[in-house]
Amino acid sequence: MDQERYSRQLILKGFGIAAQEKLGNARVLVIGAGGLGCPILQYLAAAGVGKIGMVDDDIVSLSNLHRQILFDTSDVGKPKVQVAAQKLRTMNPDILIQEHRLRLNQHHIFDLLESYDLIIDGTDNFESRYLINDACALLQKPLVFAAVSGFEGQLAIFNVEDKDGVATNYRDLFPIPPKNGEVLNCAENGILGVLPGIIGTMAVAETIKLITGTGKPLINKLLHYNLLNQSQYELNISPAGNYDLPNSKADFLMINYDQTCATASVFEEIDVAQMQRLQTQEAALVIDVREKHEFPILDKEVYLQVPMSEFDAFLQNNIEAQNIVLLCQHGIRSVAAAELLQEKYGNTKKIYSLKGGISKWRNHFLKK
Amino acid sequence: MKLEIISFGKISEFITGQEIEVSEIDNTDQLQQYLETSFPQLLGMKYKLAVNQNIIQANQQLTENDQVAIMPPFSGG
């Protein structure tokens, strides 16, 4: 090890040669070489992390340059990982830089993760984030999560046990991926260039703390950062226990991550005004899935009664209507029914569930 | 009961940080229903509630002066 290169952190109280050796032995994979990925890669390399992998299939474009500070104007049109690797090798020739010029998918993610001890997610879309989360959770790989939106950022560490032996992952926060278009990305929403710089360097700080055992990393915490008023807000994450993670590689391969976000839009949760519009304008079939003893009793001319206990049998029939609205007391069973119908009809019908159910829209259902 | 509401990301564009005075709300399920009725924009969104900085995983009793945070997911990078 070149002690002169790292001398300023070697003399830090509580750091020293032991911590530097841990960094030198660490293998870190950075997924996404964009606004977050650039500062992450630069500081990991500068700090002397022994092996750094980077995954990205994109090329540099002019609109990247205000925040992706590894790239120059002359790099426009070149593959990001190739440019980044070249610059990092020049910056620190003592470490190993591995390029993975590919778009991450579930077929090669396990092979990729295998050669690394810690993963940093700096991607820019929910498909990748859920794919990375589930694979890391399955392998119990420490995952540093960094994300930005507008003037705000989020940071967390997943799959690392706290002192009570509890570990959490992204699905403990957000069990179901948002639908396509529900949350805007940087291209749609805009981003101040320095924000991913701040969140990216914070992600490296957490990574260095984890590897070297320094300080208190954000284990089971979500840190929210707001650039506009320079404020931070920390949330404690606990296990949710209300979602299914794939528990084997075979299970994992069965999930369609490309479409987990897309197919979610096949059935939609709606309010009572949208339901009325569908009834009057789209001749929607409205199905009440409550059991027969439940109150209030709805007009059977308007609401077809198919209790959940009879729903499987009902699915054997063919439904003519193109638009189907499901409702129940609280909007929970109707979601389950919507999922069953979606399984049967896929994209061929429009399926809706009344969010909050009859109890939420009591005034509508009880009016004469 | 007086509650402090803090929201983040896109949600802070329609629910600004505020103290609210609510009656007949004792728990987080009721609060969620109240919020979704008052701010229908929430209906189509994913978000997580936290009470006094602890993420809520199941319905929980609320008490006077609790601080409730509404956090959406971010994906940008």
HADDOCK unambig.tbl for C-alpha pairs under 7 A between the chains (distance, minus, plus):
assign (segid A and resid 34 and name CA) (segid B and resid 77 and name CA) 6.42 0.50 0.50
assign (segid A and resid 35 and name CA) (segid B and resid 77 and name CA) 5.59 0.50 0.50
assign (segid A and resid 36 and name CA) (segid B and resid 77 and name CA) 5.36 0.50 0.50
assign (segid A and resid 122 and name CA) (segid B and resid 77 and name CA) 5.45 0.50 0.50
assign (segid A and resid 123 and name CA) (segid B and resid 76 and name CA) 7.00 0.50 0.50
assign (segid A and resid 123 and name CA) (segid B and resid 77 and name CA) 5.28 0.50 0.50
assign (segid A and resid 124 and name CA) (segid B and resid 75 and name CA) 5.41 0.50 0.50
assign (segid A and resid 124 and name CA) (segid B and resid 76 and name CA) 4.38 0.50 0.50
assign (segid A and resid 124 and name CA) (segid B and resid 77 and name CA) 4.41 0.50 0.50
assign (segid A and resid 125 and name CA) (segid B and resid 75 and name CA) 5.24 0.50 0.50
assign (segid A and resid 125 and name CA) (segid B and resid 76 and name CA) 6.47 0.50 0.50
assign (segid A and resid 126 and name CA) (segid B and resid 75 and name CA) 5.82 0.50 0.50
assign (segid A and resid 147 and name CA) (segid B and resid 74 and name CA) 5.76 0.50 0.50
assign (segid A and resid 147 and name CA) (segid B and resid 75 and name CA) 5.40 0.50 0.50
assign (segid A and resid 147 and name CA) (segid B and resid 76 and name CA) 5.30 0.50 0.50
assign (segid A and resid 147 and name CA) (segid B and resid 77 and name CA) 5.55 0.50 0.50
assign (segid A and resid 148 and name CA) (segid B and resid 74 and name CA) 5.94 0.50 0.50
assign (segid A and resid 148 and name CA) (segid B and resid 75 and name CA) 6.43 0.50 0.50
assign (segid A and resid 148 and name CA) (segid B and resid 76 and name CA) 4.70 0.50 0.50
assign (segid A and resid 148 and name CA) (segid B and resid 77 and name CA) 5.80 0.50 0.50
assign (segid A and resid 149 and name CA) (segid B and resid 9 and name CA) 6.99 0.50 0.50
assign (segid A and resid 149 and name CA) (segid B and resid 74 and name CA) 5.83 0.50 0.50
assign (segid A and resid 149 and name CA) (segid B and resid 76 and name CA) 5.60 0.50 0.50
assign (segid A and resid 152 and name CA) (segid B and resid 9 and name CA) 6.79 0.50 0.50
assign (segid A and resid 173 and name CA) (segid B and resid 48 and name CA) 6.70 0.50 0.50
assign (segid A and resid 178 and name CA) (segid B and resid 46 and name CA) 6.16 0.50 0.50
assign (segid A and resid 182 and name CA) (segid B and resid 45 and name CA) 6.74 0.50 0.50
assign (segid A and resid 185 and name CA) (segid B and resid 75 and name CA) 6.60 0.50 0.50
assign (segid A and resid 185 and name CA) (segid B and resid 76 and name CA) 5.21 0.50 0.50
assign (segid A and resid 186 and name CA) (segid B and resid 76 and name CA) 5.57 0.50 0.50
assign (segid A and resid 196 and name CA) (segid B and resid 77 and name CA) 6.79 0.50 0.50
assign (segid A and resid 234 and name CA) (segid B and resid 53 and name CA) 6.56 0.50 0.50
assign (segid A and resid 235 and name CA) (segid B and resid 53 and name CA) 4.66 0.50 0.50
assign (segid A and resid 235 and name CA) (segid B and resid 54 and name CA) 5.62 0.50 0.50
assign (segid A and resid 235 and name CA) (segid B and resid 55 and name CA) 6.44 0.50 0.50
assign (segid A and resid 236 and name CA) (segid B and resid 53 and name CA) 6.10 0.50 0.50
assign (segid A and resid 236 and name CA) (segid B and resid 54 and name CA) 4.76 0.50 0.50
assign (segid A and resid 236 and name CA) (segid B and resid 55 and name CA) 5.93 0.50 0.50
assign (segid A and resid 237 and name CA) (segid B and resid 54 and name CA) 6.63 0.50 0.50
assign (segid A and resid 237 and name CA) (segid B and resid 55 and name CA) 5.52 0.50 0.50
assign (segid A and resid 238 and name CA) (segid B and resid 55 and name CA) 6.74 0.50 0.50
assign (segid A and resid 240 and name CA) (segid B and resid 57 and name CA) 5.43 0.50 0.50
